[in-house]
Amino acid sequence: MLGVAMLVLWHMKQGGEPPNLTFFLVLDEFTKVINFAVAKPVRESLWRGLSNEARYEAKPIVDTLANRWGSGSAAFLMSLLDRIMLYSGLGEQLEDGTKSLFGFPPLLILCAIAAAWWAFVSADLGNIRHRIDLELKKQQ
């Protein structure tokens, strides 16, 4: 979510100009740090309690499906948002041909919604996992 917030801040400060390469490189490194520090350990903890054979067989399938679903759903949602803007009259088309929704690029709005949804789902999954761990601890 911080990355999306940084893009929103950049968009507002630069008057709608796209970010430069340096900003994207810094944002990419920040994303990698978060991935290795938080996301990867959380992803690996999902496989806790499975046998090595089950983990070996299931992990590549789940990771591949999750990555492909993510890419496909992002393309679908971007196309859907474009169609909604076209048919409902939401947003505006700027002089240079780009579209704007509430003063921001539609992709930035979509990223903010996805980041908020993912934060909610992650918190919910964390609570479910915590309850499961407490139940298992009671049984021991």
Secondary structure as GFF3:
##gff-version 3
##sequence-region A 1 140
A	DSSP	alpha_helix	2	13	.	.	.	ID=ss1
A	DSSP	alpha_helix	21	34	.	.	.	ID=ss2
A	DSSP	pi_helix	35	39	.	.	.	ID=ss3
A	DSSP	alpha_helix	40	45	.	.	.	ID=ss4
A	DSSP	alpha_helix	52	88	.	.	.	ID=ss5
A	DSSP	beta_strand	92	93	.	.	.	ID=ss6
A	DSSP	beta_strand	99	100	.	.	.	ID=ss7
A	DSSP	alpha_helix	106	139	.	.	.	ID=ss8
###
